[in-house]
Amino acid sequence: MDFSLNQEQEMFRNYVRKYLDDMGQTKIAREFTQGNTSSYKELYEGLAELGCASVNIQEEYGGMGLKQLDLVPIMEESGRALLPGLYLETSALAVPLLEKYGTNEQKRKYLSAIAGGEHTFTLAWLEVGGNYKPANVRLQGTVDGDVITLNGVKTLVPEAEMADSLLVLVRTTDGQDQEGISLVIVDRDEVALQIKNQKNIDETRLLAEVTFNEVQVSKNQILGAMDNGWEVLQEGLLSFNAALCATIVGGMEKIVETAVEYANIREQFGQPIGRFQAIKHRLVDMKMDLETARSLAYYANWAMEINAADKVEAITSARLFATEAYIRVASQSIQVHGGIGFTEEMDCHLYVKRARFYENYLGSTQQYYEQAAVALGW
């Protein structure tokens, strides 16, 4: 079975790569680590003009009406460039959830703005001292008529200051584990949130602690049915993780290309180090990890697009392998580069940090192993 991308998808990839090349590839990520986000905003506007923000949005809301696989080339190119910001979370998590569970009012309000590159989403899930399990969702949402009052603290929220809206997991009814959890959309320009920046191993991704103190939102801001937020989020995480795997593949591809190029120009004992068997074996292992991750990622996105019976095991298996392989390949690249691989002037350290960031992003490795085992009937 052939899971390669079609001619139109590859053509669109070329447009995106040329644009990101013109913008300096990892230059934007490096500027992001220094607090300069203006160049990123310019880049995001350019991606929106190319149509990247509207790929999987219905035509009636200004989108192209395409599917999950059409996101893959964009995600791969964003992974190559270590694109900061919330493109992944907006296009691969918020959009599919709005398309499937959003009311007509929510779709009109958000999807058109997303398609135009004017609106981004982040996810507020983790809480202080907690983990990704439902029992640790403690932020209270008190329902009084048509108003929900939010009180609590979310931590490690990606790009909270840059996001236009937050998808917030809220406990609207007392219950055990996933019972009583709702997914609420909170628009930053309509409420007062206390946002405190946090340190992150990957400085190209900004994290923040967000405090909700008597924050009131309309009951119409609930995404999906009330008290059914956990199930809604889990469905969204399938499309998100499939797209995340493609992003990781893009990063791995760039790492392998860079390592091979360096091995061919760096000389030791009068010849390129790429001729040494130890380096050859290392590069082959990196290439094998890349192509395995690519195959798993393409199948995962295909399974998501056609709603295949094995989509859960396909996506969780791809997520597990890709995140672990990304760490291996990024670490191997530093070994190939030697001492210079540890310096700031090389991009090696940026990919290692991004790989570590994704390792337990929106779900721990252990949780995904358990999810894959359950899906496989083990």
C-alpha positions in Angstrom: 0.0 0.0 0.0 1.4 3.4 -1.0 1.1 6.1 1.7 3.2 8.7 -0.1 1.8 12.2 -0.7 0.3 13.1 -4.0 1.6 15.5 -6.5 -0.5 18.5 -5.3 0.6 17.9 -1.7 4.2 17.8 -2.6 3.8 20.9 -4.7 2.3 22.7 -1.8 5.2 21.5 0.4 7.6 23.2 -2.0 5.8 26.5 -1.7 6.0 26.3 2.1 9.6 25.2 2.2 10.6 28.1 -0.2 8.8 30.6 2.1 10.4 29.2 5.2 13.8 29.2 3.5 13.3 32.9 2.6 12.4 33.6 6.2 15.6 32.0 7.4 14.3 28.6 8.6 15.5 28.3 12.3 16.3 32.0 12.4 12.8 32.7 13.5 13.1 30.1 16.4 16.4 31.7 17.5 14.9 35.1 17.6 12.0 33.7 19.5 14.4 32.5 22.3 15.6 36.1 22.6 12.1 37.5 23.1 11.6 38.8 19.6 8.2 37.6 18.5 7.6 40.2 15.8 9.3 38.2 13.1 7.2 35.2 14.0 4.0 37.1 13.6 5.1 38.2 10.2 5.9 34.6 9.3 2.5 33.4 10.5 0.8 36.0 8.4 2.8 34.8 5.4 1.8 31.2 6.0 -1.8 32.2 6.3 -1.5 34.0 2.9 -0.2 30.8 1.4 -3.3 29.0 2.8 -1.7 27.0 5.5 -4.1 28.2 8.2 -7.2 27.3 6.1 -6.3 23.8 4.8 -8.7 21.7 6.9 -11.4 24.3 7.4 -14.7 24.0 5.5 -15.1 26.2 2.4 -18.2 27.9 3.9 -15.9 29.4 6.6 -13.2 30.5 4.2 -11.2 27.3 4.2 -10.0 24.9 1.5 -12.1 22.0 2.7 -9.2 19.5 2.7 -8.3 16.7 5.1 -5.8 15.4 7.6 -3.2 14.2 5.0 -3.1 17.6 3.5 -1.7 19.0 6.7 1.2 16.6 6.6 3.6 18.5 4.3 3.0 21.7 6.2 3.6 20.0 9.5 6.8 18.4 8.2 8.1 21.8 7.0 7.3 23.5 10.3 9.2 20.7 12.0 12.2 21.3 9.8 12.2 25.0 10.7 11.4 24.4 14.4 8.5 26.7 13.9 7.5 28.3 17.2 3.9 29.3 18.1 0.6 27.6 17.9 0.1 26.5 14.3 0.0 22.8 15.3 -2.3 23.3 18.3 -4.7 25.5 16.3 -4.9 23.6 13.0 -4.5 20.0 14.3 -6.4 20.3 17.6 -8.8 23.2 17.7 -10.0 23.1 14.1 -11.0 19.4 14.1 -12.7 19.8 17.4 -14.6 22.9 16.2 -15.5 21.1 13.0 -16.9 18.1 14.8 -18.3 19.5 18.1 -18.7 23.2 17.6 -22.0 24.9 17.4 -22.9 26.9 14.3 -22.2 30.1 16.3 -18.8 28.8 17.5 -17.9 27.8 13.9 -18.8 31.2 12.5 -16.9 33.0 15.2 -13.7 31.0 15.2 -13.2 29.0 12.0 -13.3 32.0 9.7 -10.8 33.9 11.9 -8.5 30.9 12.0 -8.6 30.5 8.2 -7.6 34.1 7.8 -4.6 33.7 10.1 -6.2 36.0 12.7 -6.9 33.6 15.5 -4.9 30.9 17.4 -5.7 28.5 20.1 -3.8 26.9 23.0 -4.7 24.2 25.5 -4.8 24.7 29.2 -4.7 21.2 30.7 -2.1 20.6 33.4 -2.5 21.9 36.9 0.1 22.5 39.6 1.3 19.2 41.1 -0.8 17.2 38.7 -0.4 15.1 35.5 -2.4 14.4 32.4 -4.9 12.0 34.0 -8.5 13.2 34.4 -8.5 13.0 38.2 -6.0 15.8 38.2 -8.4 18.3 36.6 -9.4 20.4 39.6 -10.1 23.9 38.1 -13.7 24.6 39.1 -16.4 25.8 36.8 -19.4 26.9 38.7 -22.5 27.0 36.6 -25.1 29.6 37.4 -27.8 30.0 34.7 -26.0 30.9 31.4 -22.7 31.8 33.1 -19.7 29.7 34.2 -17.4 31.1 36.8 -13.9 29.6 36.6 -11.5 29.4 39.6 -8.2 27.7 39.6 -4.7 27.6 38.1 -3.4 25.9 34.9 0.3 25.4 34.4 2.7 24.8 31.5 0.2 26.4 29.1 1.9 26.8 25.7 2.1 30.3 24.3 -0.6 31.6 26.6 0.3 35.2 26.0 0.2 34.8 22.2 -3.0 32.7 22.0 -6.3 34.4 21.2 -8.3 31.7 22.9 -7.7 28.9 25.4 -9.3 25.5 25.4 -9.6 24.9 29.1 -10.4 21.6 30.9 -12.8 22.5 33.7 -14.6 20.4 36.3 -18.2 21.6 36.0 -19.8 18.8 38.0 -18.3 16.8 41.0 -17.4 13.4 39.8 -14.7 10.7 39.7 -12.0 10.8 37.1 -13.4 12.0 33.7 -16.9 12.5 35.0 -18.0 16.1 35.2 -15.2 17.6 33.0 -16.1 20.1 30.3 -14.0 21.7 27.6 -14.5 25.5 27.7 -13.3 28.1 25.2 -12.0 31.2 26.9 -11.3 34.3 24.8 -8.4 36.3 26.1 -9.8 39.6 25.0 -13.0 39.1 26.9 -11.7 38.2 30.3 -8.9 39.1 32.7 -6.4 36.3 33.2 -3.2 36.4 35.3 -0.4 35.0 33.2 3.0 34.2 34.6 5.8 33.1 32.3 7.6 29.8 33.1 11.0 28.4 32.1 11.1 25.7 29.5 13.9 23.4 28.3 12.9 24.3 24.8 13.2 28.1 24.7 11.5 28.2 21.2 8.3 27.3 23.0 6.9 29.6 25.7 5.1 28.2 28.7 3.0 30.0 31.3 1.0 29.6 34.4 -2.5 30.9 34.0 -4.7 31.9 37.0 -8.4 32.0 36.7 -9.9 34.2 39.5 -13.7 34.6 39.2 -13.4 34.5 35.4 -16.9 34.4 33.9 -17.7 33.0 30.5 -20.9 32.2 28.7 -22.3 28.7 28.9 -22.3 28.9 25.1 -18.5 28.7 25.2 -18.6 25.0 26.2 -17.2 22.9 23.3 -19.4 19.8 22.9 -21.8 18.6 25.6 -21.3 19.8 29.2 -19.5 17.2 31.4 -18.3 15.4 28.3 -15.1 17.4 27.8 -12.7 14.6 28.4 -14.1 12.5 25.6 -14.1 15.5 23.3 -10.5 16.2 24.0 -9.4 12.6 23.5 -10.9 12.7 20.0 -9.1 15.9 19.3 -5.8 14.4 20.5 -5.9 11.8 17.8 -5.8 14.3 15.0 -3.2 16.3 17.0 -0.9 13.4 17.6 -1.1 12.3 14.0 -0.1 15.8 12.9 2.6 16.0 15.7 4.2 12.8 14.2 4.5 14.6 10.9 6.1 17.6 12.6 8.6 15.3 14.2 9.4 13.6 10.9 10.3 17.0 9.5 12.6 17.8 12.3 14.3 14.4 12.0 14.7 14.8 8.3 16.5 18.1 8.7 18.8 16.6 11.4 19.8 13.6 9.2 20.5 15.9 6.2 22.7 18.2 8.4 24.6 15.3 9.9 25.3 13.7 6.5 26.4 17.0 5.1 28.8 17.6 8.0 30.1 14.0 7.8 31.0 14.6 4.2 32.9 17.9 4.7 34.6 17.4 8.2 37.9 15.8 7.7 40.0 13.7 10.1 43.2 11.8 9.3 43.1 13.2 5.8 39.6 12.0 4.8 35.9 12.9 5.5 34.7 11.4 8.8 31.7 10.0 6.8 34.1 7.3 5.4 34.7 5.9 8.9 32.6 2.8 9.6 31.5 4.0 13.1 30.0 7.2 11.5 28.5 5.3 8.6 26.6 3.0 11.1 25.4 5.9 13.1 24.1 7.7 10.1 22.3 4.5 8.8 20.6 4.1 12.2 19.5 7.7 12.1 18.1 7.2 8.5 16.3 4.0 9.6 14.6 5.8 12.5 13.6 8.6 10.1 12.0 6.4 7.5 10.3 4.2 10.1 8.8 7.3 11.8 7.7 8.7 8.4 5.9 5.5 7.4 4.1 5.3 10.8 3.2 9.0 10.6 1.8 8.8 7.1 -0.2 5.7 8.1 -1.5 7.4 11.2 -2.7 10.5 9.3 -4.2 8.3 6.6 -6.0 6.2 9.3 -7.3 9.4 10.9 -8.5 10.8 7.6 -10.6 7.8 6.6 -11.6 7.0 10.2 -10.0 3.5 10.0 -10.9 0.9 12.6 -7.3 0.8 13.8 -6.8 4.6 14.0 -6.2 4.7 17.7 -3.4 2.0 17.8 -2.0 3.5 14.6 -1.7 7.0 16.0 -0.5 6.1 19.5 2.1 3.7 18.1 3.3 6.4 15.7 3.4 8.9 18.5 5.4 6.6 20.8 8.0 5.7 18.1 8.4 9.2 16.7 8.9 10.9 20.0 11.5 8.4 21.1 13.2 8.3 17.7 13.4 12.1 17.6 15.4 12.1 20.8 17.8 9.3 19.5 18.4 11.0 16.2 18.9 14.5 17.7 21.4 13.0 20.2 23.2 11.1 17.5 23.6 14.2 15.5 25.5 15.9 18.3 27.8 12.8 18.4 28.5 13.1 14.7 29.3 16.8 15.0 31.6 16.2 18.0 32.5 19.2 20.1 31.0 21.8 17.8 27.6 20.1 18.2 27.4 21.5 21.7 27.9 25.1 20.7 25.2 27.7 20.3 26.2 28.5 16.7 25.0 25.1 15.6 21.3 24.1 15.5 21.9 20.7 17.0 20.9 21.8 20.6 17.7 23.4 19.3 16.5 20.0 17.9 17.5 18.1 21.1 15.5 20.5 23.2 12.5 20.3 20.9 12.7 16.5 20.9 12.7 16.5 24.7 9.8 19.0 24.8 7.6 16.7 22.7 8.5 13.6 24.7 5.7 14.2 27.2 3.7 16.9 25.5 0.0 16.6 26.0 0.3 13.2 27.4 3.1 11.1 29.0 4.9 8.3 27.2 3.5 5.8 29.8 0.0 6.9 29.1 0.4 6.4 25.4 1.9 3.0 25.9 -1.2 2.1 28.0 -3.5 3.6 25.4 -1.8 1.6 22.6 -2.0 -1.6 24.6 -5.7 -1.2 25.3 -6.4 -0.4 21.6 -4.5 -3.5 20.6 -6.6 -5.6 23.0 -3.6 -6.6 25.2 
